Structures are given as structure tokens and as C-alpha cells.
Amino acid sequence: MSETKKTDTAGQAEVPRQAQASEGDSADRGVLLRVEGLTKHFPIKKGILQRQVGAVKAVDGIDFEVRKGETLGVVGESGCGKSTMGRVITRLQDPTSGTITFEGQDITRLNAGKMRPLRRDIQMIFQDPYGSLNPRHTIGSIVSAPFRLQGVEPEGGVKKEVQRLLELVGLSPEHFNRYPHEFSGGQRQRIGIARALALKPKLVVADEPVSALDVSIQAQVVNLMDDLQEELGLTYVIIAHDLSVVRHVSDRIAVMYLGKIVELADRTSLYQAPMHPYTKALMSAVPIPDPKRQGGKNERILLRGDVPSPIAPPSGCRFHTRCWKATEICRTTEPPLKELRPGQRVACHHPENFEDQAPQDTVLLSDARKTAELVPDAVLEESAETSAAVAAEIAAEKSDGADTSDGAEKSDRADTSDGAEKSDGAGKSEGAEAAADAEEPAASEEPAKKAEADPQESTDK
Ligand SMILES: Nc1ncnc2c1ncn2[C@@H]1O[C@H](COP(=O)(O)OP(=O)(O)OP(=O)(O)O)[C@@H](O)[C@H]1O
């Protein structure tokens, strides 16, 4: 999208202009949409009396904000609740609970009549360019529908405005009287975009806007959305099932798993140092175009099985049944979405690239042991190394103000060079509790304890 988004600056988190104000400072300034505790449960009913016997917890308590002018990417496997989230925040579906605030106005419970004026400002682009256009209507009629519905008469008339919109999205104004079947998938998606932009919305939620298109066409449509954002000052929420589409266009990315946001970070932080193991797994699935980086430590992490059912999600951390780091606390206690680094929120007891949040919990669950078999050794080693390095850095920073940077660097080297086992120990010794007063040296018994408790696991590693 904007130049800032296309260039990755090493080590420096990229934040859109509007987002440069600190999180707290921008309590609402610069925030277009705020979502708090949002849930959407679909009731499951049975019998003649249609009694509710359960619920599909498609979205199960999410919080995030969308800042003016930014692109927020939302990723996760199929069934994670992304589309439901998109339909609820645009109020095409009612939420079960939580609040949605748009430009400071609570829109959670507005009825259709009260939502109508807001429909101009909040638009959605749908995944299927074939199903989302009525085959019996001409392109002119489809793109002019928002004007009719809102009773808006654009300057110069509807026809002229629609032709301008068609041109804007790269179609010929002469296509006005043609029908959807006369267009290719990419062209149809452009028509969908023209329709969404007709009333100059402030927020556009695009649900997998390119996944139904050929790869060669995907880039064209993404670039078009990109250019339009700059030209019209749009704010986007772009939903995708993998990171390959959103990685280039998003300012920030929310990773969803089974109805929850497990990580939310600016793009650079997410790519340079993903913290949730699920994010890391999703990232490892994206092909790396740089041949120099191929064959390095970025090996593919295979996740076991499918996303569990949202009718009865796993207890504690919902990812624990597929996570190679899961310990008992992951099964029993749901990790909160916590800001571990500025601008990077993560919900994990044993995050990647950060000190362990539950260092006392060292025995892997049996599921995790099986899952670890699918994770390349290099990834496991790297994971232990980076966590230990961060833990050492934090400990050094806390113990010595003046010499911090030097000390931290040295201890990084020492830990990482010794390999996974040693660094794992260091990582485990510096936990959340220890971090509060982290003067203690690393407890070297930790890895031994782990190996003792779980010999299979230690050999796996
Ligand atoms: N109207 C509905 N009634 C009942 N269950 C629903 C309904 N809509 C969605 N679901 C369920 O909610 C869960 C989340 O679906 P959703 O479509 O939001 O996920 P998603 O991450 O967007 O997946 P996909 O990429 O496949 O669309 C799924 O288990 C789905 O079956």
C-alpha cells in the first residue's frame, strides 16, 4: 500500500502515520473502529421445541482497534471466525455480546434503520466475485445500487458517477450495460470494489478479496486496493487465510485462532519476531522468495490435524492441542492477550522470541510431544535460543542500567552458542515472576528437571 508499508525497516516497527501516537495516548484519537469483548455464538437447536443444546462459538471475546488510514490484516485458518468477525463489525450480523464503537459512536445494538446512514461509511467486499454480483443485473445497476438505497444523487448524475467508478477500478465506462457473466473473476472483483467504494466509505472490510482469483490476478487486485486506499484515504480490514496476501499490504496484523485473537502486532515485529507459536507456524507456510534465506532455519512447521470444533473448544489455551510447546498450564489456564513488547500483543504462556511466561511449567503435554515430531529440529533449537536470548537481555537490562546493552549482548551470545538445551534452561529460569526482580542467575537445574520428567521429550529435541 503506501511506500511505508512496502519497505521493511530492520528492527524498527512500522506503524502508519496515524498510529505513531502511543497506544495509551490514542485512547480514541485516530481510532476509527474499536471492538471490545466481541462474541458471536450461533445457537444449535434440536427437537420439535427447538431447544438450544449448544452454540458454535465462532467469535469468542476479541478486542482490537482499527486506526484511521491503516490496513489491519486478519489471518487464521479456515473456521477461525474471521468472516464472522467481519460480518459482525460491519453489523451485517448482530453480535452476541461485546461492543463495537465506530468513530466514537456505539453501534453494537443499532437497528437496521439507525444503521442505514452508517452503511455509507462502512462497506464490505466479499470473497466470491461470482456469487456476490446478481447475474440478472447490469454492471451499471449493480454499482449504482448504493446510490439508490441511500437516496444519494451524485453531482453529474448516477450514470456519470458509476462510469467514473468503473474507470477508477480499471474497467471501461462502456461496460455499464453489460452483465456479470461477461467478465472474468478479476474484473468481477473490480466491480465489487467499485460498488463498495461508491459512497466513499471510511472503513472497508474485505473478506478474502482475492482468494477466489488466479494468482496472477491477485496482485493486480491487491495493488488496485492499495492505490485506492491512498487516493481515497480509506481504512481497510483485510481478511485472509494465510499471510501471503496480507504480509505486503498490512500495517498491523491480527492472528485469529478458534474465535480468539492470539497475536496482534505491527507487520515488521510480526515478521521479524513472531511470538505466538501459531503465528510462527502460519509464517513458516509462506514461501520465501529470497533464495539466500531458503534452507535456513525457516523450515516448514506442520500443524497436526484441523482446527478443533468451535462448539467445544479446548480448555485453557485453545491452541494447546496442536502446539509443540504446550505444558499443563496451557491446558488449564487461558493466557490473556498481553502487550509483551510495545505494539505487540500475544496470548501465550510460552511465547517465541520472548522470555517464558510460565517458566515453572516445564513438562510437555503428550499432545505437544507428538506435535514436536512435526516441527523441524532447527525450529525447536531456534525457538529455545531466541527465548533464552530475550530472557537474558531483559535480566541484564534490569540488573545493570549503565552496562545494559553490552552485557545483554554478551549473554545473548553465550546462551545462543551453547545450543538449544542450555538456552532452554536459561529461558525457563527467567520467567514472568523472575522478570519482576530478575537478579537471580539462571537456574541450571531446569533443563535437567525437564529431561528427567520427560525423557522422550528431551531426546526429541
Ligand atoms: N450462520 C452460521 N450458523 C452456524 N455456524 C456458523 C455460521 N456462520 C459461521 N459458522 C461457523 O462459525 C465458525 C467460524 O466460521 P467463519 O466462516 O467465520 O470462519 P473463517 O475463519 O472465516 O473460515 P473461512 O475462511 O472458511 O470462511 C465455523 O465453524 C462455521 O461453521
The ligand as a Tripos MOL2 file, in Angstrom:
@<TRIPOS>MOLECULE
LIG
   31    33     1     0     0
SMALL
NO_CHARGES

@<TRIPOS>ATOM
      1 N1        -24.6180  -18.8170   10.2760 N.pl3     1 LIG1
      2 C1        -23.9100  -19.7170   10.9190 C.ar      1 LIG1
      3 N2        -24.5140  -20.6550   11.6730 N.ar      1 LIG1
      4 C2        -23.8060  -21.5780   12.3600 C.ar      1 LIG1
      5 N3        -22.4440  -21.6440   12.3570 N.ar      1 LIG1
      6 C3        -21.8000  -20.7390   11.6150 C.ar      1 LIG1
      7 C4        -22.4830  -19.7370   10.8480 C.ar      1 LIG1
      8 N4        -21.5370  -18.9740   10.2120 N.ar      1 LIG1
      9 C5        -20.3440  -19.4890   10.5460 C.ar      1 LIG1
     10 N5        -20.4880  -20.5360   11.3820 N.ar      1 LIG1
     11 C6        -19.4270  -21.3460   11.9870 C.3       1 LIG1
     12 O1        -18.5760  -20.4680   12.6890 O.3       1 LIG1
     13 C7        -17.2150  -20.9000   12.5780 C.3       1 LIG1
     14 C8        -16.3930  -19.7690   12.0130 C.3       1 LIG1
     15 O2        -16.7830  -19.5550   10.6540 O.3       1 LIG1
     16 P1        -16.1780  -18.3970    9.7580 P.3       1 LIG1
     17 O3        -16.7490  -18.5110    8.4000 O.co2     1 LIG1
     18 O4        -16.3520  -17.1080   10.4620 O.co2     1 LIG1
     19 O5        -14.6410  -18.7760    9.7640 O.3       1 LIG1
     20 P2        -13.4920  -18.2920    8.8030 P.3       1 LIG1
     21 O6        -12.2620  -18.2130    9.6260 O.co2     1 LIG1
     22 O7        -13.9100  -17.0720    8.0920 O.co2     1 LIG1
     23 O8        -13.3870  -19.5040    7.7920 O.3       1 LIG1
     24 P3        -13.4000  -19.4600    6.2040 P.3       1 LIG1
     25 O9        -12.0900  -18.8740    5.8060 O.co2     1 LIG1
     26 O10       -13.5480  -20.9020    5.8420 O.co2     1 LIG1
     27 O11       -14.5990  -18.6310    5.8230 O.co2     1 LIG1
     28 C9        -17.2290  -22.1140   11.6720 C.3       1 LIG1
     29 O12       -17.1950  -23.2630   12.4920 O.3       1 LIG1
     30 C10       -18.5450  -22.0240   10.9500 C.3       1 LIG1
     31 O13       -19.0450  -23.2990   10.6270 O.3       1 LIG1
@<TRIPOS>BOND
     1     1     2 1
     2     2     3 ar
     3     2     7 ar
     4     3     4 ar
     5     4     5 ar
     6     5     6 ar
     7     6     7 ar
     8     6    10 ar
     9     7     8 ar
    10     8     9 ar
    11     9    10 ar
    12    10    11 1
    13    11    12 1
    14    11    30 1
    15    12    13 1
    16    13    14 1
    17    13    28 1
    18    14    15 1
    19    15    16 1
    20    16    17 2
    21    16    18 1
    22    16    19 1
    23    19    20 1
    24    20    21 2
    25    20    22 1
    26    20    23 1
    27    23    24 1
    28    24    25 2
    29    24    26 1
    30    24    27 1
    31    28    29 1
    32    28    30 1
    33    30    31 1
@<TRIPOS>SUBSTRUCTURE
     1 LIG1         1 GROUP 0 **** ****
